[in-house]
């Protein structure tokens, strides 16, 4: 199963998620722990030394290699450098078994029964030109092709706040744990997640953290409108860990009971792989419509159907006529099922359609390119 930990910056999500990973591994569960937070402190919080943390593979730097790997024998996908981060798995794609796949195993660092992976930080060439989604996109592509078993745990420490909703990454999990401390700012993140997750039926679980007394627990419960699945007391051991001191076991002793409550909840989480694939296709399609461009739409289309012919034609746009090579698109979405698609891709010509304006799913969208005897096209 795949689970995520989110929360306001400083809420303690990294500490809680790292302790859950350690406890699950000690219980014999296979654990893949991924640091997708921009601060990249999960490895050290888990217990790795600074030198060990440097050995953890950075999948964000492997984006092109990852694209080429997951493409596999899928002949409907374009070249690796043209594959979008939102691309779902299709016929011929490489499905990654998290604990035996040679490519993934070459990246992870093995620590006390846990396979640790991270997105990685910014490179010098990234500064000023890329946001962190350029890195987390690798996690999204990886999760789209990860074939984890129900009794295996893939745990992702996410970016702080509601930033995950800027992409389809938030919909890659069977459950999302929101860590909330007894403050108004922290509660507001829970409410954001609750509002957005409801749209896509994402399972949320509340963890109350840094609670000093019953009043703190009551505040979180009442403000969030739900009972926490676990209550974690304010911890001096966490404060020491935040200051860079090594965990001597005091943290596990303080949080043991609370983490056990979270562990007990995991068997109630049932992965829905059909729903997972539907959402992967939906967000791939939505990304194209919202501004991912024709390259993304092409990738989406070619995931689903065989390539069509590219007839030579002429078209007229804004009073100009130009030559272009195109494909014809007819996209039908009904009850979240794609029933037909042929990609429309202007190959050349300066007046080609710049963006496909596609409405939301559960409607029918059709684009038909018609040729007259004179070679002029109208749509």
C-alpha positions as CSV (number, residue, x, y, z in Angstrom):
1,X,0.0,0.0,0.0
2,X,1.0,3.6,-0.5
3,X,0.6,6.2,2.3
4,X,1.6,9.8,2.6
5,X,2.3,12.1,5.5
6,X,1.5,15.8,5.2
7,X,1.0,18.8,7.5
8,X,2.0,22.4,8.1
9,X,5.7,23.0,8.1
10,X,7.0,22.2,11.6
11,X,4.0,20.1,12.5
12,X,6.2,17.0,13.0
13,X,5.1,15.0,9.9
14,X,8.7,14.0,9.2
15,X,9.3,12.8,12.7
16,X,6.1,10.9,12.9
17,X,6.5,9.3,9.5
18,X,10.0,8.2,10.2
19,X,9.0,6.6,13.4
20,X,6.2,4.7,11.7
21,X,8.6,3.5,9.1
22,X,11.0,2.2,11.8
23,X,8.2,0.5,13.7
24,X,6.7,-1.2,10.6
25,X,10.1,-2.5,9.6
26,X,10.7,-3.9,13.1
27,X,7.4,-5.7,12.8
28,X,8.6,-7.4,9.6
29,X,6.9,-5.2,7.0
30,X,8.8,-4.4,3.9
31,X,9.1,-0.6,3.8
32,X,10.1,1.8,1.0
33,X,10.4,5.3,2.5
34,X,10.6,8.3,0.1
35,X,11.5,11.8,1.1
36,X,9.5,14.2,-1.1
37,X,9.9,17.2,1.1
38,X,11.9,20.2,-0.1
39,X,13.8,20.2,3.2
40,X,15.2,16.7,2.6
41,X,15.6,15.8,6.3
42,X,13.8,12.4,6.4
43,X,16.9,10.3,6.3
44,X,18.6,12.0,9.2
45,X,15.3,12.0,11.2
46,X,15.1,8.2,10.5
47,X,18.5,7.8,12.1
48,X,21.0,7.9,9.2
49,X,24.2,9.8,9.8
50,X,25.1,12.8,7.6
51,X,27.5,10.6,5.6
52,X,24.9,7.8,5.2
53,X,22.2,10.3,4.1
54,X,24.5,11.4,1.2
55,X,24.3,7.8,-0.1
56,X,20.6,7.9,-0.5
57,X,19.6,7.9,-4.2
58,X,18.1,11.1,-5.6
59,X,15.4,10.1,-8.0
60,X,14.7,13.7,-9.0
61,X,18.1,13.7,-10.7
62,X,17.3,10.5,-12.6
63,X,14.2,11.8,-14.4
64,X,15.3,11.0,-17.9
65,X,16.6,7.6,-16.9
66,X,13.4,6.9,-15.1
67,X,11.3,7.8,-18.1
68,X,13.3,5.6,-20.3
69,X,13.0,2.7,-17.8
70,X,9.3,2.9,-17.3
71,X,8.7,3.3,-21.0
72,X,9.9,-0.3,-21.4
73,X,8.3,-1.9,-24.5
74,X,5.4,0.5,-24.6
75,X,5.6,1.4,-28.3
76,X,2.8,3.9,-28.0
77,X,4.9,6.3,-25.9
78,X,7.2,8.8,-27.5
79,X,10.9,9.1,-26.8
80,X,11.9,9.3,-23.2
81,X,12.6,13.0,-23.1
82,X,9.0,13.7,-24.3
83,X,7.3,11.5,-21.8
84,X,5.3,13.6,-19.2
85,X,5.7,13.1,-15.5
86,X,2.0,12.3,-15.3
87,X,2.2,9.4,-17.7
88,X,0.3,6.4,-16.4
89,X,1.4,2.8,-17.0
90,X,0.2,1.2,-20.2
91,X,0.7,-2.0,-22.2
92,X,4.4,-2.7,-22.4
93,X,5.4,-0.3,-19.7
94,X,7.8,-1.4,-17.0
95,X,6.1,-2.1,-13.7
96,X,8.5,-1.7,-10.8
97,X,8.4,-4.2,-8.0
98,X,9.6,-2.0,-5.1
99,X,11.9,-4.5,-3.3
100,X,13.3,-6.5,-6.2
101,X,13.5,-4.2,-9.2
102,X,17.2,-3.8,-10.1
103,X,16.8,-0.1,-11.2
104,X,15.1,1.0,-8.0
105,X,17.3,-1.1,-5.9
106,X,20.3,0.7,-7.4
107,X,19.0,4.0,-6.0
108,X,17.8,3.1,-2.5
109,X,19.9,3.0,0.6
110,X,19.2,0.1,2.9
111,X,18.9,1.1,6.6
112,X,17.6,-1.2,9.3
113,X,15.1,-3.0,7.1
114,X,14.0,0.2,5.3
115,X,14.7,1.1,1.7
116,X,15.3,4.9,1.7
117,X,14.9,7.1,-1.4
118,X,14.7,10.9,-1.8
119,X,13.8,13.4,-4.5
120,X,17.0,15.4,-4.0
121,X,17.6,19.1,-3.7
122,X,18.2,21.8,-6.3
123,X,21.1,21.8,-8.6
124,X,22.9,25.0,-9.5
125,X,21.2,25.0,-12.9
126,X,17.8,24.7,-11.3
127,X,18.1,27.9,-9.3
128,X,15.8,30.7,-10.5
129,X,14.2,28.6,-13.2
130,X,12.6,25.5,-11.6
131,X,10.2,25.0,-8.8
132,X,10.3,21.9,-6.6
133,X,7.6,20.2,-8.6
134,X,10.3,19.5,-11.2
135,X,11.7,17.1,-8.6
136,X,8.5,15.6,-7.2
137,X,7.4,14.9,-10.7
138,X,9.8,12.0,-10.6
139,X,8.0,10.6,-7.5
140,X,4.7,10.9,-9.4
141,X,6.0,9.0,-12.4
142,X,7.6,6.4,-10.1
143,X,4.4,5.8,-8.1
144,X,2.4,5.5,-11.4
145,X,4.5,2.5,-12.3
146,X,5.1,1.0,-8.8
147,X,3.5,-2.4,-8.4
148,X,3.5,-2.7,-4.6
149,X,1.7,-5.5,-2.7
150,X,-1.0,-5.0,-0.1
151,X,1.3,-6.1,2.7
152,X,4.2,-3.9,1.5
153,X,4.5,-0.3,2.8
154,X,5.4,2.6,0.5
155,X,5.6,5.7,2.7
156,X,6.1,9.2,1.4
157,X,7.0,12.2,3.5
158,X,5.4,15.0,1.4
159,X,6.0,18.7,1.0
160,X,4.6,20.9,3.8
161,X,1.1,22.5,3.6
162,X,-1.3,21.8,0.7
163,X,1.4,22.1,-1.9
164,X,0.8,18.5,-3.0
165,X,-2.5,19.6,-4.6
166,X,-0.6,21.5,-7.3
167,X,-0.1,18.2,-9.1
168,X,-1.7,14.8,-9.2
169,X,0.7,13.5,-6.6
170,X,-1.8,13.7,-3.8
171,X,-4.0,11.1,-5.5
172,X,-1.3,8.4,-5.6
173,X,-2.0,7.2,-2.0
174,X,-4.3,4.7,-0.5
175,X,-4.4,6.9,2.6
176,X,-3.0,10.3,3.6
177,X,-2.1,11.0,7.2
178,X,-2.4,14.7,8.2
179,X,-0.2,15.6,11.2
180,X,-1.8,18.5,13.1
181,X,-0.5,20.4,16.1
182,X,-2.8,22.5,18.4
183,X,-2.6,25.7,16.4
184,X,-4.9,27.5,14.1
185,X,-2.4,27.5,11.3
186,X,-1.9,23.8,11.5
187,X,-5.6,23.1,11.6
188,X,-6.1,25.2,8.5
189,X,-3.9,22.7,6.5
190,X,-6.2,19.9,7.7
191,X,-9.2,21.8,6.5
192,X,-7.6,22.4,3.1
193,X,-6.8,18.7,2.7
194,X,-10.3,17.8,3.8
195,X,-11.9,20.1,1.2
196,X,-9.7,19.0,-1.7
197,X,-9.6,15.3,-0.8
198,X,-13.3,15.1,-0.6
199,X,-13.6,15.9,-4.4
200,X,-11.6,12.7,-5.2
201,X,-12.6,10.5,-2.3
202,X,-9.1,10.5,-0.8
203,X,-8.9,8.8,2.6
204,X,-7.6,11.1,5.3
205,X,-6.5,10.2,8.8
206,X,-5.8,12.8,11.5
207,X,-2.8,12.6,13.8
208,X,-2.8,15.0,16.7
209,X,0.8,16.0,17.5
210,X,2.6,18.0,20.2
211,X,-0.3,17.7,22.6
212,X,0.6,18.8,26.2
213,X,-2.8,18.2,27.8
214,X,-6.4,17.3,27.2
215,X,-7.2,20.8,26.1
216,X,-4.8,20.4,23.2
217,X,-6.5,17.2,22.1
218,X,-9.9,18.7,22.5
219,X,-8.9,21.7,20.4
220,X,-7.7,19.6,17.5
221,X,-10.7,17.2,17.7
222,X,-13.2,20.0,17.7
223,X,-11.4,22.2,15.1
224,X,-10.9,19.4,12.7
225,X,-14.3,17.8,13.2
226,X,-12.9,14.3,13.6
227,X,-11.3,12.1,16.2
228,X,-7.5,11.6,15.7
229,X,-6.4,8.1,14.9
230,X,-3.4,8.8,17.2
231,X,-2.4,11.4,19.8
232,X,1.3,12.1,20.2
233,X,2.4,14.0,23.3
234,X,4.8,16.9,23.2
235,X,8.3,15.3,23.3
236,X,11.6,16.5,24.6
237,X,13.2,13.8,22.6
238,X,11.9,15.3,19.4
239,X,13.2,18.7,20.4
240,X,16.7,17.1,20.9
241,X,16.4,15.5,17.5
242,X,15.4,18.8,15.9
243,X,18.7,20.2,17.3
244,X,20.7,17.6,15.5
245,X,21.2,15.2,18.4
246,X,21.2,11.5,17.7
247,X,18.2,9.5,18.8
248,X,19.2,7.2,21.7
249,X,15.9,5.4,21.8
250,X,14.1,7.9,23.9
251,X,12.0,9.0,21.0
252,X,10.7,5.5,20.3
253,X,9.9,5.1,24.0
254,X,7.9,8.3,24.1
255,X,6.0,7.7,20.9
256,X,5.7,4.0,21.0
257,X,2.1,3.8,22.0
258,X,0.9,6.5,19.6
259,X,2.8,4.9,16.7
260,X,1.3,1.6,17.5
261,X,-2.2,3.1,17.0
262,X,-1.2,4.2,13.5
263,X,0.3,0.7,12.8
264,X,-3.0,-0.9,13.9
265,X,-4.8,1.2,11.4
266,X,-2.8,0.1,8.3
267,X,-4.6,-3.3,7.9
268,X,-7.8,-1.4,7.4
269,X,-6.4,0.4,4.3
270,X,-7.4,-1.4,1.2
271,X,-5.6,-0.4,-2.0
272,X,-8.0,0.3,-5.0
273,X,-5.8,-0.2,-8.0
274,X,-8.6,0.3,-10.5
275,X,-9.4,3.7,-9.0
276,X,-5.7,4.5,-8.8
277,X,-5.3,4.0,-12.6
278,X,-8.5,6.0,-13.3
279,X,-7.1,8.9,-11.4
280,X,-3.7,8.6,-13.0
281,X,-5.3,8.8,-16.5
282,X,-7.6,11.6,-15.3
283,X,-4.8,13.8,-14.0
284,X,-2.6,13.1,-17.0
285,X,-5.5,14.3,-19.2
286,X,-6.2,17.3,-17.0
287,X,-2.6,18.3,-17.0
288,X,-2.6,18.5,-20.8
289,X,-5.9,20.4,-20.9
290,X,-4.8,22.9,-18.2
291,X,-1.5,23.9,-19.7
292,X,0.7,20.8,-20.0
293,X,0.5,21.4,-23.8
294,X,0.1,19.2,-26.8
295,X,3.2,17.3,-25.8
296,X,1.5,16.0,-22.7
297,X,-1.8,15.4,-24.5
298,X,0.1,13.4,-27.1
299,X,1.7,11.3,-24.4
300,X,-1.7,10.7,-22.8
301,X,-3.3,9.7,-26.1
302,X,-0.5,7.5,-27.2
303,X,-0.7,5.6,-23.9
304,X,-4.1,4.5,-24.8
305,X,-4.4,3.8,-28.6
306,X,-2.2,3.0,-31.5
307,X,-0.7,5.8,-33.4
308,X,-2.8,7.1,-36.3
309,X,-1.6,8.2,-39.7
310,X,-0.4,11.8,-40.1
311,X,-2.1,13.1,-43.3
312,X,-0.6,16.1,-45.1
313,X,-3.1,18.9,-45.1
314,X,-3.6,22.7,-45.1
315,X,-5.4,24.7,-42.5
316,X,-6.6,28.2,-42.0
317,X,-6.3,30.1,-38.8
318,X,-6.6,33.8,-38.0
319,X,-6.7,34.5,-41.7
320,X,-3.5,32.7,-42.5
321,X,-2.8,29.5,-44.3
322,X,0.0,27.2,-43.6
323,X,1.1,23.6,-44.2
324,X,1.0,21.3,-41.3
325,X,1.1,17.6,-40.4
326,X,-1.6,16.7,-38.0
327,X,-3.4,13.9,-36.3
328,X,-7.1,13.8,-35.7
329,X,-8.5,13.7,-32.2
330,X,-11.8,12.4,-31.0
331,X,-11.8,12.0,-27.2
332,X,-14.8,10.6,-25.4
333,X,-14.9,10.5,-21.6
334,X,-17.8,8.7,-20.0
335,X,-18.0,7.6,-16.4
336,X,-14.3,8.0,-16.1
337,X,-13.7,5.6,-18.9
338,X,-11.7,6.7,-22.0
339,X,-13.6,5.1,-24.9
340,X,-11.8,6.6,-27.8
341,X,-8.9,8.9,-28.6
342,X,-6.7,9.8,-31.5
343,X,-4.1,12.4,-30.9
344,X,-4.2,15.9,-32.6
345,X,-0.7,17.1,-32.9
346,X,0.3,20.1,-35.0
347,X,3.8,19.2,-36.1
348,X,4.8,22.4,-37.8
349,X,3.2,25.7,-38.9
350,X,3.2,28.8,-36.8
351,X,-0.6,29.2,-36.6
352,X,-1.2,25.7,-35.2
353,X,-3.6,25.2,-32.3
354,X,-1.5,26.2,-29.2
355,X,-3.6,24.5,-26.6
356,X,-6.5,22.0,-26.5
357,X,-9.3,23.6,-24.4
358,X,-10.8,20.4,-23.0
359,X,-13.7,20.6,-20.5
360,X,-13.8,18.5,-17.3
361,X,-14.3,14.8,-17.4
362,X,-17.6,13.0,-17.6
363,X,-18.4,14.9,-20.7
364,X,-17.9,14.3,-24.4
365,X,-15.2,16.3,-26.2
366,X,-14.8,16.0,-29.9
367,X,-12.4,17.6,-32.3
368,X,-12.8,16.9,-36.0
369,X,-10.5,18.2,-38.7
370,X,-12.3,18.4,-42.0
371,X,-10.6,18.8,-45.4
372,X,-12.2,20.5,-48.4
373,X,-11.3,19.7,-52.0
374,X,-9.1,22.8,-52.0
375,X,-7.1,21.5,-49.0
376,X,-8.5,24.1,-46.6
377,X,-9.4,22.8,-43.2
378,X,-12.2,23.9,-40.9
379,X,-13.2,22.6,-37.5
